[in-house]
Each structure stands twice: as structure tokens, then as C-alpha cells.
Amino acid sequence: MISKAVERRTWNTPVREKWNEVIRCCLKGVDNHNEMYFQTLDEWHLTKAEELRKYVIELKAKIIEDESDAASSWQR
């Protein structure tokens, strides 16, 4: 049985820190759009949820790229 007190990720980087809240809000927006779709069957909500998902995926890729660039410059 998994404990309800699951430890959340405790590590962070200077690059990620400024984006954590943005990602959290976008994912909450996805949840809200999905909920509204199921309530209204308005496909506009599915489209917006997908746009937010794509944005988060692109943002996470950019964060990883920026972290790699930052790590390279720190090693010089």
C-alpha cells in the first residue's frame, strides 16, 4: 500500500524555479478545460487543453535545454 504522504520532489534549479508556478497553473488549466468539456461537450475546451499541454511540453524542453547550457557555462 502506498502511503498518502508521498514525498514531493524537493530538488530545484535556478532555471526551473521561475517556471514551476507557470507549469502548475497550465496543468490546472488543462484540468479545468477537461472538466468543462465533460460538463458542456464544447470541443473548444478540448482544443484549449491540448494547446496548454503542448505549451508545457515545449516549456519543459526549453528548461532542460537552458539547464544544460547553464551547466556547460558553470563548468568552464
mmCIF file as gemmi writes it, N, C-alpha and C atoms, coordinates in Angstrom:
data_model
loop_
_atom_site.group_PDB
_atom_site.id
_atom_site.type_symbol
_atom_site.label_atom_id
_atom_site.label_alt_id
_atom_site.label_comp_id
_atom_site.label_asym_id
_atom_site.label_entity_id
_atom_site.label_seq_id
_atom_site.pdbx_PDB_ins_code
_atom_site.Cartn_x
_atom_site.Cartn_y
_atom_site.Cartn_z
_atom_site.occupancy
_atom_site.B_iso_or_equiv
_atom_site.pdbx_formal_charge
_atom_site.auth_seq_id
_atom_site.auth_asym_id
_atom_site.pdbx_PDB_model_num
ATOM 1 N N . MET Axp A 1 ? 0.84 -1.187 0 1 0 ? 1 A 1
ATOM 2 C CA . MET Axp A 1 ? 0 0 0 1 0 ? 1 A 1
ATOM 3 C C . MET Axp A 1 ? 0.881 1.246 0 1 0 ? 1 A 1
ATOM 4 N N . ILE Axp A 2 ? 0.548 2.22 -0.826 1 0 ? 2 A 1
ATOM 5 C CA . ILE Axp A 2 ? 1.327 3.454 -0.924 1 0 ? 2 A 1
ATOM 6 C C . ILE Axp A 2 ? 0.837 4.426 0.146 1 0 ? 2 A 1
ATOM 7 N N . SER Axp A 3 ? 1.794 5.01 0.842 1 0 ? 3 A 1
ATOM 8 C CA . SER Axp A 3 ? 1.453 5.989 1.869 1 0 ? 3 A 1
ATOM 9 C C . SER Axp A 3 ? 0.82 7.22 1.236 1 0 ? 3 A 1
ATOM 10 N N . LYS Axp A 4 ? -0.161 7.795 1.934 1 0 ? 4 A 1
ATOM 11 C CA . LYS Axp A 4 ? -0.789 9.017 1.428 1 0 ? 4 A 1
ATOM 12 C C . LYS Axp A 4 ? 0.16 10.197 1.504 1 0 ? 4 A 1
ATOM 13 N N . ALA Axp A 5 ? 1.158 10.111 2.344 1 0 ? 5 A 1
ATOM 14 C CA . ALA Axp A 5 ? 2.127 11.196 2.493 1 0 ? 5 A 1
ATOM 15 C C . ALA Axp A 5 ? 3.292 10.956 1.536 1 0 ? 5 A 1
ATOM 16 N N . VAL Axp A 6 ? 3.001 10.96 0.246 1 0 ? 6 A 1
ATOM 17 C CA . VAL Axp A 6 ? 4.03 10.747 -0.769 1 0 ? 6 A 1
ATOM 18 C C . VAL Axp A 6 ? 4.917 11.98 -0.812 1 0 ? 6 A 1
ATOM 19 N N . GLU Axp A 7 ? 6.217 11.741 -0.754 1 0 ? 7 A 1
ATOM 20 C CA . GLU Axp A 7 ? 7.16 12.856 -0.785 1 0 ? 7 A 1
ATOM 21 C C . GLU Axp A 7 ? 7.159 13.481 -2.162 1 0 ? 7 A 1
ATOM 22 N N . ARG Axp A 8 ? 7.045 14.782 -2.194 1 0 ? 8 A 1
ATOM 23 C CA . ARG Axp A 8 ? 7.115 15.516 -3.447 1 0 ? 8 A 1
ATOM 24 C C . ARG Axp A 8 ? 8.58 15.77 -3.783 1 0 ? 8 A 1
ATOM 25 N N . ARG Axp A 9 ? 8.823 16.067 -5.036 1 0 ? 9 A 1
ATOM 26 C CA . ARG Axp A 9 ? 10.179 16.38 -5.478 1 0 ? 9 A 1
ATOM 27 C C . ARG Axp A 9 ? 10.679 17.572 -4.677 1 0 ? 9 A 1
ATOM 28 N N . THR Axp A 10 ? 11.855 17.441 -4.122 1 0 ? 10 A 1
ATOM 29 C CA . THR Axp A 10 ? 12.383 18.508 -3.286 1 0 ? 10 A 1
ATOM 30 C C . THR Axp A 10 ? 13.538 19.249 -3.95 1 0 ? 10 A 1
ATOM 31 N N . TRP Axp A 11 ? 13.981 18.819 -5.1 1 0 ? 11 A 1
ATOM 32 C CA . TRP Axp A 11 ? 15.094 19.497 -5.755 1 0 ? 11 A 1
ATOM 33 C C . TRP Axp A 11 ? 14.562 20.552 -6.707 1 0 ? 11 A 1
ATOM 34 N N . ASN Axp A 12 ? 15.385 21.498 -6.928 1 0 ? 12 A 1
ATOM 35 C CA . ASN Axp A 12 ? 15.03 22.601 -7.805 1 0 ? 12 A 1
ATOM 36 C C . ASN Axp A 12 ? 16.314 23.169 -8.383 1 0 ? 12 A 1
ATOM 37 N N . THR Axp A 13 ? 16.199 23.9 -9.457 1 0 ? 13 A 1
ATOM 38 C CA . THR Axp A 13 ? 17.353 24.581 -10.024 1 0 ? 13 A 1
ATOM 39 C C . THR Axp A 13 ? 16.965 26.041 -10.241 1 0 ? 13 A 1
ATOM 40 N N . PRO Axp A 14 ? 17.943 26.921 -10.346 1 0 ? 14 A 1
ATOM 41 C CA . PRO Axp A 14 ? 17.615 28.326 -10.622 1 0 ? 14 A 1
ATOM 42 C C . PRO Axp A 14 ? 16.818 28.498 -11.919 1 0 ? 14 A 1
ATOM 43 N N . VAL Axp A 15 ? 17.085 27.659 -12.907 1 0 ? 15 A 1
ATOM 44 C CA . VAL Axp A 15 ? 16.368 27.748 -14.179 1 0 ? 15 A 1
ATOM 45 C C . VAL Axp A 15 ? 14.907 27.317 -13.992 1 0 ? 15 A 1
ATOM 46 N N . ARG Axp A 16 ? 14.688 26.229 -13.259 1 0 ? 16 A 1
ATOM 47 C CA . ARG Axp A 16 ? 13.326 25.706 -13.08 1 0 ? 16 A 1
ATOM 48 C C . ARG Axp A 16 ? 12.479 26.556 -12.157 1 0 ? 16 A 1
ATOM 49 N N . GLU Axp A 17 ? 13.112 27.151 -11.174 1 0 ? 17 A 1
ATOM 50 C CA . GLU Axp A 17 ? 12.372 27.808 -10.103 1 0 ? 17 A 1
ATOM 51 C C . GLU Axp A 17 ? 11.346 28.822 -10.621 1 0 ? 17 A 1
ATOM 52 N N . LYS Axp A 18 ? 11.751 29.636 -11.569 1 0 ? 18 A 1
ATOM 53 C CA . LYS Axp A 18 ? 10.841 30.682 -12.064 1 0 ? 18 A 1
ATOM 54 C C . LYS Axp A 18 ? 9.701 30.128 -12.904 1 0 ? 18 A 1
ATOM 55 N N . TRP Axp A 19 ? 9.792 28.877 -13.339 1 0 ? 19 A 1
ATOM 56 C CA . TRP Axp A 19 ? 8.773 28.299 -14.21 1 0 ? 19 A 1
ATOM 57 C C . TRP Axp A 19 ? 7.833 27.337 -13.499 1 0 ? 19 A 1
ATOM 58 N N . ASN Axp A 20 ? 8.147 26.937 -12.276 1 0 ? 20 A 1
ATOM 59 C CA . ASN Axp A 20 ? 7.329 25.942 -11.577 1 0 ? 20 A 1
ATOM 60 C C . ASN Axp A 20 ? 5.869 26.365 -11.449 1 0 ? 20 A 1
ATOM 61 N N . GLU Axp A 21 ? 5.619 27.586 -11.055 1 0 ? 21 A 1
ATOM 62 C CA . GLU Axp A 21 ? 4.253 28.057 -10.863 1 0 ? 21 A 1
ATOM 63 C C . GLU Axp A 21 ? 3.518 28.169 -12.202 1 0 ? 21 A 1
ATOM 64 N N . VAL Axp A 22 ? 4.227 28.567 -13.245 1 0 ? 22 A 1
ATOM 65 C CA . VAL Axp A 22 ? 3.621 28.661 -14.578 1 0 ? 22 A 1
ATOM 66 C C . VAL Axp A 22 ? 3.144 27.276 -15.031 1 0 ? 22 A 1
ATOM 67 N N . ILE Axp A 23 ? 3.996 26.278 -14.85 1 0 ? 23 A 1
ATOM 68 C CA . ILE Axp A 23 ? 3.638 24.915 -15.245 1 0 ? 23 A 1
ATOM 69 C C . ILE Axp A 23 ? 2.46 24.423 -14.417 1 0 ? 23 A 1
ATOM 70 N N . ARG Axp A 24 ? 2.486 24.682 -13.118 1 0 ? 24 A 1
ATOM 71 C CA . ARG Axp A 24 ? 1.388 24.256 -12.25 1 0 ? 24 A 1
ATOM 72 C C . ARG Axp A 24 ? 0.064 24.879 -12.706 1 0 ? 24 A 1
ATOM 73 N N . CYS Axp A 25 ? 0.084 26.166 -13.009 1 0 ? 25 A 1
ATOM 74 C CA . CYS Axp A 25 ? -1.135 26.85 -13.449 1 0 ? 25 A 1
ATOM 75 C C . CYS Axp A 25 ? -1.626 26.314 -14.796 1 0 ? 25 A 1
ATOM 76 N N . CYS Axp A 26 ? -0.716 26.045 -15.706 1 0 ? 26 A 1
ATOM 77 C CA . CYS Axp A 26 ? -1.113 25.497 -17.006 1 0 ? 26 A 1
ATOM 78 C C . CYS Axp A 26 ? -1.766 24.124 -16.842 1 0 ? 26 A 1
ATOM 79 N N . LEU Axp A 27 ? -1.185 23.283 -15.997 1 0 ? 27 A 1
ATOM 80 C CA . LEU Axp A 27 ? -1.767 21.958 -15.786 1 0 ? 27 A 1
ATOM 81 C C . LEU Axp A 27 ? -3.127 22.049 -15.101 1 0 ? 27 A 1
ATOM 82 N N . LYS Axp A 28 ? -3.292 23.005 -14.217 1 0 ? 28 A 1
ATOM 83 C CA . LYS Axp A 28 ? -4.602 23.251 -13.612 1 0 ? 28 A 1
ATOM 84 C C . LYS Axp A 28 ? -5.591 23.707 -14.687 1 0 ? 28 A 1
ATOM 85 N N . GLY Axp A 29 ? -5.12 24.527 -15.627 1 0 ? 29 A 1
ATOM 86 C CA . GLY Axp A 29 ? -5.956 24.952 -16.744 1 0 ? 29 A 1
ATOM 87 C C . GLY Axp A 29 ? -6.392 23.776 -17.601 1 0 ? 29 A 1
ATOM 88 N N . VAL Axp A 30 ? -5.486 22.83 -17.843 1 0 ? 30 A 1
ATOM 89 C CA . VAL Axp A 30 ? -5.841 21.618 -18.586 1 0 ? 30 A 1
ATOM 90 C C . VAL Axp A 30 ? -6.963 20.885 -17.857 1 0 ? 30 A 1
ATOM 91 N N . ASP Axp A 31 ? -6.791 20.711 -16.545 1 0 ? 31 A 1
ATOM 92 C CA . ASP Axp A 31 ? -7.83 20.037 -15.746 1 0 ? 31 A 1
ATOM 93 C C . ASP Axp A 31 ? -9.164 20.769 -15.852 1 0 ? 31 A 1
ATOM 94 N N . ASN Axp A 32 ? -9.129 22.094 -15.746 1 0 ? 32 A 1
ATOM 95 C CA . ASN Axp A 32 ? -10.361 22.885 -15.817 1 0 ? 32 A 1
ATOM 96 C C . ASN Axp A 32 ? -11.037 22.741 -17.177 1 0 ? 32 A 1
ATOM 97 N N . HIS Axp A 33 ? -10.245 22.799 -18.253 1 0 ? 33 A 1
ATOM 98 C CA . HIS Axp A 33 ? -10.821 22.649 -19.59 1 0 ? 33 A 1
ATOM 99 C C . HIS Axp A 33 ? -11.413 21.256 -19.781 1 0 ? 33 A 1
ATOM 100 N N . ASN Axp A 34 ? -10.733 20.233 -19.281 1 0 ? 34 A 1
ATOM 101 C CA . ASN Axp A 34 ? -11.285 18.872 -19.385 1 0 ? 34 A 1
ATOM 102 C C . ASN Axp A 34 ? -12.601 18.762 -18.621 1 0 ? 34 A 1
ATOM 103 N N . GLU Axp A 35 ? -12.626 19.31 -17.433 1 0 ? 35 A 1
ATOM 104 C CA . GLU Axp A 35 ? -13.849 19.284 -16.629 1 0 ? 35 A 1
ATOM 105 C C . GLU Axp A 35 ? -14.994 20.006 -17.358 1 0 ? 35 A 1
ATOM 106 N N . MET Axp A 36 ? -14.687 21.173 -17.918 1 0 ? 36 A 1
ATOM 107 C CA . MET Axp A 36 ? -15.714 21.935 -18.635 1 0 ? 36 A 1
ATOM 108 C C . MET Axp A 36 ? -16.187 21.186 -19.884 1 0 ? 36 A 1
ATOM 109 N N . TYR Axp A 37 ? -15.274 20.485 -20.553 1 0 ? 37 A 1
ATOM 110 C CA . TYR Axp A 37 ? -15.678 19.699 -21.717 1 0 ? 37 A 1
ATOM 111 C C . TYR Axp A 37 ? -16.701 18.64 -21.317 1 0 ? 37 A 1
ATOM 112 N N . PHE Axp A 38 ? -16.407 17.925 -20.219 1 0 ? 38 A 1
ATOM 113 C CA . PHE Axp A 38 ? -17.325 16.866 -19.798 1 0 ? 38 A 1
ATOM 114 C C . PHE Axp A 38 ? -18.67 17.422 -19.334 1 0 ? 38 A 1
ATOM 115 N N . GLN Axp A 39 ? -18.673 18.648 -18.861 1 0 ? 39 A 1
ATOM 116 C CA . GLN Axp A 39 ? -19.931 19.269 -18.437 1 0 ? 39 A 1
ATOM 117 C C . GLN Axp A 39 ? -20.74 19.814 -19.617 1 0 ? 39 A 1
ATOM 118 N N . THR Axp A 40 ? -20.033 20.343 -20.634 1 0 ? 40 A 1
ATOM 119 C CA . THR Axp A 40 ? -20.719 21.051 -21.717 1 0 ? 40 A 1
ATOM 120 C C . THR Axp A 40 ? -20.629 20.366 -23.077 1 0 ? 40 A 1
ATOM 121 N N . LEU Axp A 41 ? -19.671 19.453 -23.232 1 0 ? 41 A 1
ATOM 122 C CA . LEU Axp A 41 ? -19.36 18.819 -24.52 1 0 ? 41 A 1
ATOM 123 C C . LEU Axp A 41 ? -18.938 19.832 -25.583 1 0 ? 41 A 1
ATOM 124 N N . ASP Axp A 42 ? -18.469 20.987 -25.144 1 0 ? 42 A 1
ATOM 125 C CA . ASP Axp A 42 ? -17.958 22.025 -26.042 1 0 ? 42 A 1
ATOM 126 C C . ASP Axp A 42 ? -16.512 21.68 -26.384 1 0 ? 42 A 1
ATOM 127 N N . GLU Axp A 43 ? -16.269 21.317 -27.636 1 0 ? 43 A 1
ATOM 128 C CA . GLU Axp A 43 ? -14.939 20.861 -28.044 1 0 ? 43 A 1
ATOM 129 C C . GLU Axp A 43 ? -13.876 21.951 -27.979 1 0 ? 43 A 1
ATOM 130 N N . TRP Axp A 44 ? -14.283 23.194 -27.876 1 0 ? 44 A 1
ATOM 131 C CA . TRP Axp A 44 ? -13.339 24.293 -27.696 1 0 ? 44 A 1
ATOM 132 C C . TRP Axp A 44 ? -12.45 24.02 -26.481 1 0 ? 44 A 1
ATOM 133 N N . HIS Axp A 45 ? -13.045 23.452 -25.428 1 0 ? 45 A 1
ATOM 134 C CA . HIS Axp A 45 ? -12.283 23.158 -24.215 1 0 ? 45 A 1
ATOM 135 C C . HIS Axp A 45 ? -11.221 22.082 -24.467 1 0 ? 45 A 1
ATOM 136 N N . LEU Axp A 46 ? -11.528 21.105 -25.292 1 0 ? 46 A 1
ATOM 137 C CA . LEU Axp A 46 ? -10.52 20.091 -25.633 1 0 ? 46 A 1
ATOM 138 C C . LEU Axp A 46 ? -9.359 20.717 -26.394 1 0 ? 46 A 1
ATOM 139 N N . THR Axp A 47 ? -9.68 21.62 -27.311 1 0 ? 47 A 1
ATOM 140 C CA . THR Axp A 47 ? -8.642 22.3 -28.094 1 0 ? 47 A 1
ATOM 141 C C . THR Axp A 47 ? -7.729 23.111 -27.187 1 0 ? 47 A 1
ATOM 142 N N . LYS Axp A 48 ? -8.314 23.861 -26.267 1 0 ? 48 A 1
ATOM 143 C CA . LYS Axp A 48 ? -7.513 24.693 -25.364 1 0 ? 48 A 1
ATOM 144 C C . LYS Axp A 48 ? -6.685 23.841 -24.417 1 0 ? 48 A 1
ATOM 145 N N . ALA Axp A 49 ? -7.234 22.732 -23.944 1 0 ? 49 A 1
ATOM 146 C CA . ALA Axp A 49 ? -6.476 21.825 -23.076 1 0 ? 49 A 1
ATOM 147 C C . ALA Axp A 49 ? -5.258 21.289 -23.828 1 0 ? 49 A 1
ATOM 148 N N . GLU Axp A 50 ? -5.446 20.921 -25.084 1 0 ? 50 A 1
ATOM 149 C CA . GLU Axp A 50 ? -4.333 20.404 -25.885 1 0 ? 50 A 1
ATOM 150 C C . GLU Axp A 50 ? -3.276 21.484 -26.128 1 0 ? 50 A 1
ATOM 151 N N . GLU Axp A 51 ? -3.712 22.72 -26.38 1 0 ? 51 A 1
ATOM 152 C CA . GLU Axp A 51 ? -2.755 23.812 -26.568 1 0 ? 51 A 1
ATOM 153 C C . GLU Axp A 51 ? -1.919 24.025 -25.307 1 0 ? 51 A 1
ATOM 154 N N . LEU Axp A 52 ? -2.557 23.958 -24.156 1 0 ? 52 A 1
ATOM 155 C CA . LEU Axp A 52 ? -1.813 24.116 -22.905 1 0 ? 52 A 1
ATOM 156 C C . LEU Axp A 52 ? -0.835 22.97 -22.697 1 0 ? 52 A 1
ATOM 157 N N . ARG Axp A 53 ? -1.267 21.742 -22.996 1 0 ? 53 A 1
ATOM 158 C CA . ARG Axp A 53 ? -0.355 20.582 -22.873 1 0 ? 53 A 1
ATOM 159 C C . ARG Axp A 53 ? 0.869 20.765 -23.762 1 0 ? 53 A 1
ATOM 160 N N . LYS Axp A 54 ? 0.651 21.173 -25.008 1 0 ? 54 A 1
ATOM 161 C CA . LYS Axp A 54 ? 1.77 21.378 -25.938 1 0 ? 54 A 1
ATOM 162 C C . LYS Axp A 54 ? 2.711 22.458 -25.419 1 0 ? 54 A 1
ATOM 163 N N . TYR Axp A 55 ? 2.131 23.531 -24.882 1 0 ? 55 A 1
ATOM 164 C CA . TYR Axp A 55 ? 2.958 24.608 -24.331 1 0 ? 55 A 1
ATOM 165 C C . TYR Axp A 55 ? 3.831 24.089 -23.191 1 0 ? 55 A 1
ATOM 166 N N . VAL Axp A 56 ? 3.243 23.306 -22.293 1 0 ? 56 A 1
ATOM 167 C CA . VAL Axp A 56 ? 4.01 22.779 -21.157 1 0 ? 56 A 1
ATOM 168 C C . VAL Axp A 56 ? 5.123 21.856 -21.649 1 0 ? 56 A 1
ATOM 169 N N . ILE Axp A 57 ? 4.832 21.04 -22.629 1 0 ? 57 A 1
ATOM 170 C CA . ILE Axp A 57 ? 5.86 20.14 -23.188 1 0 ? 57 A 1
ATOM 171 C C . ILE Axp A 57 ? 7.006 20.961 -23.784 1 0 ? 57 A 1
ATOM 172 N N . GLU Axp A 58 ? 6.674 21.995 -24.56 1 0 ? 58 A 1
ATOM 173 C CA . GLU Axp A 58 ? 7.709 22.85 -25.148 1 0 ? 58 A 1
ATOM 174 C C . GLU Axp A 58 ? 8.493 23.596 -24.074 1 0 ? 58 A 1
ATOM 175 N N . LEU Axp A 59 ? 7.803 24.083 -23.062 1 0 ? 59 A 1
ATOM 176 C CA . LEU Axp A 59 ? 8.463 24.809 -21.983 1 0 ? 59 A 1
ATOM 177 C C . LEU Axp A 59 ? 9.423 23.903 -21.224 1 0 ? 59 A 1
ATOM 178 N N . LYS Axp A 60 ? 8.999 22.684 -20.927 1 0 ? 60 A 1
ATOM 179 C CA . LYS Axp A 60 ? 9.873 21.751 -20.219 1 0 ? 60 A 1
ATOM 180 C C . LYS Axp A 60 ? 11.113 21.414 -21.049 1 0 ? 60 A 1
ATOM 181 N N . ALA Axp A 61 ? 10.942 21.266 -22.353 1 0 ? 61 A 1
ATOM 182 C CA . ALA Axp A 61 ? 12.095 21.004 -23.229 1 0 ? 61 A 1
ATOM 183 C C . ALA Axp A 61 ? 13.063 22.186 -23.196 1 0 ? 61 A 1
ATOM 184 N N . LYS Axp A 62 ? 12.518 23.398 -23.217 1 0 ? 62 A 1
ATOM 185 C CA . LYS Axp A 62 ? 13.362 24.604 -23.154 1 0 ? 62 A 1
ATOM 186 C C . LYS Axp A 62 ? 14.08 24.699 -21.815 1 0 ? 62 A 1
ATOM 187 N N . ILE Axp A 63 ? 13.396 24.359 -20.743 1 0 ? 63 A 1
ATOM 188 C CA . ILE Axp A 63 ? 14.023 24.377 -19.418 1 0 ? 63 A 1
ATOM 189 C C . ILE Axp A 63 ? 15.204 23.413 -19.384 1 0 ? 63 A 1
ATOM 190 N N . ILE Axp A 64 ? 15.002 22.215 -19.903 1 0 ? 64 A 1
ATOM 191 C CA . ILE Axp A 64 ? 16.089 21.222 -19.933 1 0 ? 64 A 1
ATOM 192 C C . ILE Axp A 64 ? 17.255 21.737 -20.765 1 0 ? 64 A 1
ATOM 193 N N . GLU Axp A 65 ? 16.954 22.348 -21.904 1 0 ? 65 A 1
ATOM 194 C CA . GLU Axp A 65 ? 17.996 22.932 -22.761 1 0 ? 65 A 1
ATOM 195 C C . GLU Axp A 65 ? 18.751 24.035 -22.013 1 0 ? 65 A 1
ATOM 196 N N . ASP Axp A 66 ? 18.01 24.92 -21.359 1 0 ? 66 A 1
ATOM 197 C CA . ASP Axp A 66 ? 18.642 26.015 -20.619 1 0 ? 66 A 1
ATOM 198 C C . ASP Axp A 66 ? 19.479 25.506 -19.452 1 0 ? 66 A 1
ATOM 199 N N . GLU Axp A 67 ? 19.016 24.447 -18.801 1 0 ? 67 A 1
ATOM 200 C CA . GLU Axp A 67 ? 19.798 23.855 -17.701 1 0 ? 67 A 1
ATOM 201 C C . GLU Axp A 67 ? 21.105 23.276 -18.227 1 0 ? 67 A 1
ATOM 202 N N . SER Axp A 68 ? 21.031 22.646 -19.387 1 0 ? 68 A 1
ATOM 203 C CA . SER Axp A 68 ? 22.233 22.079 -19.991 1 0 ? 68 A 1
ATOM 204 C C . SER Axp A 68 ? 23.221 23.185 -20.351 1 0 ? 68 A 1
ATOM 205 N N . ASP Axp A 69 ? 22.703 24.268 -20.938 1 0 ? 69 A 1
ATOM 206 C CA . ASP Axp A 69 ? 23.55 25.409 -21.289 1 0 ? 69 A 1
ATOM 207 C C . ASP Axp A 69 ? 24.178 26.028 -20.033 1 0 ? 69 A 1
ATOM 208 N N . ALA Axp A 70 ? 23.383 26.156 -18.983 1 0 ? 70 A 1
ATOM 209 C CA . ALA Axp A 70 ? 23.882 26.729 -17.74 1 0 ? 70 A 1
ATOM 210 C C . ALA Axp A 70 ? 24.949 25.84 -17.123 1 0 ? 70 A 1
ATOM 211 N N . ALA Axp A 71 ? 24.735 24.542 -17.153 1 0 ? 71 A 1
ATOM 212 C CA . ALA Axp A 71 ? 25.714 23.602 -16.592 1 0 ? 71 A 1
ATOM 213 C C . ALA Axp A 71 ? 27.019 23.682 -17.366 1 0 ? 71 A 1
ATOM 214 N N . SER Axp A 72 ? 26.916 23.808 -18.691 1 0 ? 72 A 1
ATOM 215 C CA . SER Axp A 72 ? 28.126 23.929 -19.515 1 0 ? 72 A 1
ATOM 216 C C . SER Axp A 72 ? 28.905 25.187 -19.183 1 0 ? 72 A 1
ATOM 217 N N . SER Axp A 73 ? 28.211 26.291 -18.984 1 0 ? 73 A 1
ATOM 218 C CA . SER Axp A 73 ? 28.905 27.533 -18.684 1 0 ? 73 A 1
ATOM 219 C C . SER Axp A 73 ? 29.503 27.525 -17.277 1 0 ? 73 A 1
ATOM 220 N N . TRP Axp A 74 ? 28.868 26.781 -16.355 1 0 ? 74 A 1
ATOM 221 C CA . TRP Axp A 74 ? 29.413 26.7 -14.989 1 0 ? 74 A 1
ATOM 222 C C . TRP Axp A 74 ? 30.685 25.863 -14.967 1 0 ? 74 A 1
ATOM 223 N N . GLN Axp A 75 ? 30.822 24.918 -15.904 1 0 ? 75 A 1
ATOM 224 C CA . GLN Axp A 75 ? 31.967 24.028 -15.919 1 0 ? 75 A 1
ATOM 225 C C . GLN Axp A 75 ? 33.184 24.659 -16.583 1 0 ? 75 A 1
ATOM 226 N N . ARG Axp A 76 ? 33.026 25.794 -17.205 1 0 ? 76 A 1
ATOM 227 C CA . ARG Axp A 76 ? 34.15 26.454 -17.901 1 0 ? 76 A 1
ATOM 228 C C . ARG Axp A 76 ? 35.052 27.146 -16.938 1 0 ? 76 A 1
